[in-house]
Amino acid sequence: MYRKIEEILLKWKSEEKRKPLLLTGARQTGKTYIMKEFGERYFSSIIAVDFEKTPRAKAIFEENLVPENIISELELFTDKPFIEGKTLLILDEIQACPRAITSLKYFYESKKDYYVIGAGSLLGVALKRDDFSFPVGKVKTVRLFPMDFGEFLLASGKEQLMNKCREAFQKQMALPATTHEELLSLYRDYLIIGGMPEAVMTYINTGSYTQAGDIQSEILSDYRSDIAKYADDSNKILAQRAFDTIPMQLAKENKKFQYNLIRKGATSAIFGKSLEWLSAAGLTLRCKRITTPEIPIKAYEDLSAFKLYLSDPGLLVNMAGMPKESILNQMGERFMGGLTENYVASSLEANNIPLFYWESSGQAEIDFIIQCGAYIIPVEVKASSHVKSRSLSIYRTMFKPKLSIRVSTRNFGFEDGILSLPLYALWLLNIDALEKLL
């Protein structure tokens, strides 16, 4: 399966003074597959070590941190030769061996032509620990997200349809009705299946929502096991409870995260670290409220309020027990609103757009706020084609943005400073694209 992160890896490979690369992201997003596929395609050979499956390999890094000595020991350990400039060294589940992360500094400072990629499902958690020594400035960090809708189309053999979507986005022209409806149908499939690679491939190979759902259930079970196994003792139960309330949080009309849905009397002081753990593990996405939509928006962040989404919409559907028929037929309006927001949040995050929203004294709320250079862009999300919105009207009257975006099931269009963007086109929305629109 093609993943757009391959372009980032190719650029990294061509850098003259490249840093070792750390690949972060939630479990089951395809990190191991991507590293090995990349190695097989662009290198003569691979030396791969998984510190969870082969913990004996940790001893190699405990003895010394000299790259030449490490390479020599790994050759003996794996019984594979290392060819400078032609072999890719993969250090998987690297968070299980902190000394291996420390060694990346010395690989970078070495004058030899080394290609090193480290990855780990809970690497984000490890890097946030106070006692963790990280080689600041010596590594390049890249996050792998679940497959976006564009990657889903490509994996489904819909390359021509994907290209038509891209062309319509670039030219801001409406697609033919039949093409538009076909893309909407595939988008609804994506909401159910999500972007976890194994679930996607299971659905493509079998055509079965049920079998794909079984994979999703296994992934959620793995996530809960990770919380029980790796979260600090004081955070285990709290993180589990917070994680399980996400469908309830998003089913509310006001989707601001409410601690009392976890348990009566819950506060940020009690659950704050648990929520940080979930985000660091890549399981959740946090959308922060801003008090004023001005640049830089981060300066106006309201630390007392936020929304919490799952990293993948398909996992949210499975977790909530939402029947596939309800999504295909656009039923369950309130939850569909939360699910659609979750889809948009995961799409923006995958395109490296930070998540913020704006609210005005309970009178108006804009689902997402994007800063693009000196401009602030409001993004309103609608789960259907009914797009009338008091909130966006109030915002536009108050702040007069140069560009506003309305995401819905409607076709491409542009009128009175509002860009109409179909939900299936979110994978194309990034900062470079926004700069061209402004």
CORSUL-V551275 format. One record per pair of residues at least 24 apart in sequence whose ideal C-beta (glycine too) atoms are under 10 Angstrom apart, sorted by the first residue. I is the first residue (numbers start at 0). J is the second residue. Records with the same first field share a line. If there is no record, write none. Layout:
I=J + J
//
This chain:
0=29 + 32 + 33 + 36 + 146 + 150 + 151 + 153 + 154 + 196 + 199 + 200 + 203
1=36 + 146 + 149 + 150 + 153 + 154 + 158
2=28 + 29 + 32 + 33 + 36 + 37 + 143 + 144 + 146 + 147 + 150 + 153 + 154 + 196
3=144 + 146 + 147 + 149 + 150 + 153 + 349 + 350 + 426
4=28 + 29 + 30 + 33 + 37 + 141 + 142 + 143 + 144 + 150 + 349
5=33 + 36 + 37 + 40 + 41
7=139 + 141 + 143
8=33 + 34 + 36 + 37 + 38 + 40 + 41 + 116 + 141
9=37 + 40 + 41
11=37 + 114 + 116 + 139 + 141
12=37 + 41 + 42 + 87 + 114
14=139
15=112
16=107
17=106 + 107 + 112 + 113 + 114 + 115 + 139
18=103 + 104 + 106 + 107 + 115 + 134 + 136 + 137 + 138 + 139 + 140
19=66 + 88 + 90 + 100 + 102 + 103 + 104 + 105 + 106 + 107 + 113 + 114 + 115 + 116 + 117 + 134 + 137 + 138 + 139
20=103 + 114 + 115 + 116 + 117 + 118 + 138 + 139 + 140 + 141
21=90 + 93 + 94 + 100 + 103 + 115 + 116 + 117 + 118 + 119 + 122 + 123 + 126 + 133 + 134 + 138 + 139 + 140 + 141 + 142
22=89 + 91 + 93 + 116 + 117 + 118 + 119 + 122 + 139 + 140 + 141 + 142 + 143
23=94 + 117 + 118 + 119 + 120 + 121 + 122 + 123 + 124 + 125 + 126 + 140 + 141 + 142 + 143 + 279 + 280 + 281
24=118 + 119 + 120 + 122 + 123 + 141 + 142 + 143 + 144 + 145 + 280 + 281 + 310
25=120 + 121 + 123 + 142 + 143 + 144 + 145 + 195 + 218 + 221 + 222 + 225 + 280 + 281 + 282 + 283 + 309 + 310 + 311 + 314
26=119 + 120 + 121 + 195 + 218 + 221 + 222 + 224 + 225 + 280 + 281 + 282
27=120 + 145 + 195 + 196 + 197 + 198 + 214 + 215 + 217 + 218 + 219 + 221 + 222 + 311 + 314
28=120 + 142 + 143 + 144 + 145 + 146 + 194 + 195 + 196 + 197 + 218 + 281 + 310 + 311
29=143 + 144 + 145 + 146 + 150 + 194 + 195 + 196 + 197 + 199
30=89 + 91 + 92 + 116 + 117 + 118 + 119 + 120 + 122 + 141 + 142 + 143
31=89 + 91 + 92 + 118 + 120
32=143 + 196 + 197
33=116 + 118 + 143 + 196
34=87 + 89 + 90 + 91 + 116 + 117 + 118 + 143
35=87 + 89 + 91
37=87 + 89 + 114 + 116
38=86 + 87 + 88 + 89 + 114 + 116
39=87
41=87 + 114
42=82 + 84 + 85 + 86 + 87 + 88 + 114
43=80 + 82 + 84 + 85 + 86 + 87
44=79 + 80 + 81 + 82 + 85 + 86 + 87
45=77 + 79 + 81 + 86 + 87 + 88 + 89 + 114 + 116
46=70 + 73 + 74 + 76 + 77 + 78 + 79 + 80 + 81 + 82 + 86 + 87 + 88 + 89 + 90 + 115
47=73 + 77 + 79 + 87 + 88 + 89 + 90 + 91 + 116
48=73 + 76 + 77 + 88 + 89 + 90 + 91 + 92 + 93 + 96 + 99 + 117
49=89 + 90 + 91 + 92 + 93 + 95 + 118 + 119
50=90 + 91 + 92 + 93 + 94 + 95 + 96 + 97 + 99 + 117 + 119
51=91 + 92 + 93 + 94 + 95 + 96 + 119 + 120
52=91 + 92 + 95
53=77 + 91 + 92
54=92 + 95 + 96
56=90 + 95 + 96 + 99
57=95 + 96 + 97 + 98 + 99
58=96 + 98
59=96 + 98 + 99 + 102
60=90 + 93 + 96 + 97 + 98 + 99 + 100 + 101 + 102
61=96 + 98 + 99
62=98
63=98 + 102 + 105
64=98 + 99 + 101 + 102 + 103 + 104 + 105 + 106
65=102 + 105 + 109
66=102 + 103 + 104 + 105 + 106 + 107 + 108 + 109 + 111 + 113 + 115
67=105 + 109 + 111 + 113
69=98 + 99 + 102 + 105 + 106 + 113 + 115
70=106 + 109 + 111 + 113 + 115
81=113
82=112
83=111 + 112 + 113 + 114
84=111 + 112 + 113 + 114
85=112 + 114
86=112 + 113 + 114
87=113 + 114 + 115 + 116
88=113 + 114 + 115 + 116 + 117
89=114 + 115 + 116 + 117 + 118
90=115 + 116 + 117 + 118 + 119
91=116 + 117 + 118 + 119 + 120
92=117 + 118 + 119 + 120 + 121 + 122
93=117 + 118 + 119 + 122 + 125
94=118 + 119 + 120 + 121 + 122 + 123 + 124 + 125 + 126 + 128 + 131 + 229
95=119 + 121 + 122 + 125
97=125 + 128 + 130 + 131 + 132 + 133
98=132
100=125 + 126 + 131 + 132 + 133 + 134 + 138
101=131 + 132 + 133 + 134 + 137
102=134
103=133 + 134 + 137 + 138 + 139
104=132 + 133 + 134 + 135 + 136 + 137 + 138
105=134 + 137
106=134 + 137 + 138
107=134 + 136 + 137 + 138 + 139
108=134 + 137
116=141
118=143
120=221 + 222 + 225 + 229 + 280 + 281
121=225 + 228 + 229 + 230 + 276 + 279 + 280 + 281
122=279 + 280 + 281
123=276 + 278 + 279 + 280 + 281 + 282
124=225 + 229 + 230 + 231 + 275 + 276 + 277 + 278 + 279 + 280 + 281
125=229 + 279 + 280
126=279
127=275 + 276 + 278 + 279 + 280
128=231 + 279
142=281 + 348 + 349 + 351
143=281 + 349
144=194 + 281 + 284 + 310 + 311 + 345 + 346 + 348 + 349 + 350 + 351
145=193 + 194 + 195 + 196 + 198 + 199 + 281 + 309 + 310 + 311 + 312 + 313 + 314 + 345 + 349
146=189 + 192 + 193 + 194 + 195 + 196 + 198 + 199 + 200 + 311 + 313 + 349 + 426
147=189 + 194 + 342 + 345 + 346 + 348 + 349 + 350 + 425 + 426 + 427
148=182 + 185 + 186 + 188 + 189 + 190 + 194 + 312 + 342 + 345 + 346 + 349 + 422 + 423 + 424 + 425 + 426 + 427
149=346 + 349 + 423 + 424 + 425 + 426 + 427
150=189 + 194 + 196 + 199 + 349 + 426
151=185 + 186 + 188 + 189 + 192 + 193 + 194 + 199 + 202 + 203 + 313 + 423 + 426
152=182 + 185 + 186 + 189 + 423 + 426
154=194 + 196 + 199 + 200 + 202 + 203
155=185 + 188 + 189 + 192 + 199 + 202 + 203
156=203
157=181 + 182 + 185
160=185 + 423
161=185 + 423 + 426 + 427
164=411 + 421 + 423 + 424 + 426 + 427
165=424 + 426 + 427
167=410 + 411 + 421 + 424 + 427
168=411 + 420 + 421 + 423 + 424 + 425 + 426 + 427 + 428 + 432 + 436
169=427 + 432 + 435
170=411
171=411 + 412 + 413 + 418 + 419 + 420 + 436
172=410 + 411 + 412 + 413
173=409 + 410 + 411 + 412 + 419 + 421
174=410 + 411 + 421 + 423 + 424
175=410
176=410
178=410
179=408 + 409 + 410 + 411 + 421 + 423
180=408 + 410
181=423
182=410 + 421 + 422 + 423 + 424
183=329 + 384 + 408 + 409 + 410 + 421 + 422 + 423
184=327 + 423
185=423
186=342 + 408 + 421 + 422 + 423 + 424 + 425
187=323 + 326 + 327 + 328 + 329 + 408 + 422 + 423
188=313 + 323 + 326 + 327
189=312 + 313 + 342 + 422 + 423 + 426
190=312 + 313 + 315 + 316 + 321 + 323 + 326 + 327 + 335 + 338 + 339 + 341 + 342 + 382 + 422
191=215 + 312 + 313 + 316 + 317 + 321 + 322 + 323 + 324 + 325 + 326 + 327 + 338
192=311 + 312 + 313 + 316 + 317 + 323
193=218 + 309 + 310 + 311 + 312 + 313 + 314 + 315 + 316 + 317 + 342 + 345
194=310 + 311 + 312 + 313 + 314 + 342 + 345 + 346 + 349 + 426
195=219 + 310 + 311 + 313 + 314 + 317
198=311 + 313 + 314 + 317
199=313
202=313
208=316 + 322 + 323 + 324 + 326 + 327
209=323
211=313 + 317 + 323
212=313 + 316 + 317 + 323
213=317
214=313 + 317
215=311 + 313 + 314 + 315 + 316 + 317 + 318
216=314 + 317 + 318
218=311 + 313 + 314 + 317
219=243 + 282 + 309 + 311 + 314 + 317 + 318
222=277 + 280 + 281 + 282 + 309 + 310 + 314 + 318
223=282
225=276 + 280 + 282
226=273 + 276 + 277 + 280 + 282
229=276 + 280
230=272 + 273 + 276 + 277 + 280
231=272 + 273 + 276
233=272 + 273
234=270 + 271 + 272 + 273 + 274 + 275 + 276 + 277
235=273 + 276
236=273
237=261 + 262 + 265 + 269 + 270 + 271 + 272 + 273 + 274 + 276 + 277
238=270 + 272 + 273 + 274 + 275 + 276 + 277 + 280 + 282 + 283
239=273 + 277
240=265 + 270 + 273
241=265 + 270 + 271 + 273 + 274 + 276 + 277 + 283 + 307
242=273 + 274 + 276 + 277 + 280 + 282 + 283 + 307 + 309 + 318
243=318
244=270 + 307
245=277 + 282 + 283 + 307 + 308 + 309 + 314 + 315 + 318 + 319 + 337 + 341
246=309 + 315 + 316 + 317 + 318 + 319 + 320 + 321 + 334 + 337 + 338 + 341
247=319 + 334 + 337
248=306 + 307 + 308 + 337
249=306 + 307 + 308 + 309 + 315 + 319 + 333 + 334 + 336 + 337 + 338 + 339 + 340 + 341
250=319 + 321 + 331 + 333 + 334 + 335 + 336 + 337 + 338
251=333 + 334 + 336 + 337
252=333 + 336 + 337
253=306 + 358 + 361 + 364
254=286 + 305 + 306 + 307 + 308 + 336 + 337 + 340 + 341 + 356 + 364 + 366
255=286 + 288 + 303 + 304 + 305 + 306 + 307 + 356 + 358 + 364
256=283 + 285 + 286 + 288 + 304 + 305 + 306 + 307 + 308
257=304
267=302 + 303 + 305
274=305 + 307
277=307 + 309 + 310
278=307 + 310
280=310
281=310 + 311
282=307 + 309 + 310 + 311 + 314
283=307 + 308 + 309 + 310
284=308 + 309 + 310 + 311 + 341 + 344 + 345 + 347 + 348 + 349 + 354
285=344 + 348 + 353 + 354
286=340 + 341 + 343 + 344 + 347 + 348 + 353 + 354 + 355 + 356 + 366 + 367 + 368
287=353 + 354 + 355 + 356 + 368
288=355 + 356 + 357 + 358 + 364 + 368
289=355 + 356 + 357 + 358 + 365 + 368 + 370 + 375
290=357 + 358 + 359
291=357 + 359 + 375 + 398
292=355 + 356 + 357 + 359 + 365 + 368 + 369 + 370 + 375 + 376 + 377 + 394 + 397 + 398 + 400
293=370 + 375 + 398
294=370 + 371 + 372 + 373 + 374 + 375
295=370 + 373 + 375
296=353 + 355 + 357 + 368 + 369 + 370 + 375
297=353 + 355 + 370
299=355 + 357 + 368
300=355
301=355 + 356 + 357 + 358
304=356 + 358
305=354 + 355 + 356
306=337 + 340 + 341 + 344 + 354 + 355 + 356 + 366 + 367
307=341 + 344
308=337 + 338 + 340 + 341 + 342 + 343 + 344 + 345 + 348 + 354
309=338 + 341 + 344 + 345
310=341 + 344 + 345 + 348 + 349
311=341 + 342 + 345
312=338 + 339 + 340 + 341 + 342 + 343 + 344 + 345 + 346
313=338 + 341 + 342 + 345
314=341 + 345
315=341 + 342 + 345
316=341
329=382 + 383 + 384 + 408
331=382
332=382 + 383 + 385
333=382
334=382
335=382 + 383
336=366 + 380 + 381 + 382 + 383
337=382
338=382
339=366 + 380 + 381 + 382 + 383 + 406 + 407 + 408 + 422
340=366 + 367 + 380 + 382 + 406
341=380
342=380 + 382 + 406 + 422 + 425
343=367 + 378 + 379 + 380 + 406 + 420 + 422 + 425 + 428
344=380 + 425
345=425
346=406 + 422 + 424 + 425 + 426 + 427 + 428 + 429
347=378 + 425 + 428 + 429
349=425 + 426 + 429
350=425 + 426 + 427 + 428 + 429 + 430 + 431 + 432 + 433
351=429 + 430
352=376 + 378 + 428 + 429 + 430 + 433
357=390 + 394 + 398
358=390
359=390 + 393 + 394 + 397
362=389 + 390 + 393
363=388 + 389 + 390 + 391 + 392 + 393 + 394 + 396 + 397
364=388 + 389 + 390 + 391 + 393 + 394
365=390 + 391 + 393 + 394 + 395 + 398 + 400 + 403
366=390 + 391 + 406
367=404 + 406
368=394 + 400
369=402 + 404 + 428 + 430 + 433
370=430 + 433
371=401 + 402 + 429 + 430 + 431 + 432 + 433 + 434 + 436 + 437
372=430 + 433 + 434 + 437
373=401 + 437
374=400 + 401 + 402 + 433 + 434 + 436 + 437
375=400 + 401 + 402
376=400 + 401 + 402 + 403 + 404 + 418 + 433 + 436 + 437
377=402 + 403 + 404 + 405 + 417
378=402 + 403 + 404 + 405 + 406 + 418 + 420 + 425 + 428
379=403 + 404 + 405 + 406 + 407 + 417
380=404 + 405 + 406 + 407 + 420 + 422 + 425
381=405 + 406 + 407 + 408 + 409 + 422
382=406 + 407 + 408 + 422
383=407 + 408 + 409 + 422
384=408 + 409 + 410
385=409
386=417 + 419
388=417
391=417
401=436 + 437
402=433 + 436 + 437
404=428 + 433 + 436
//
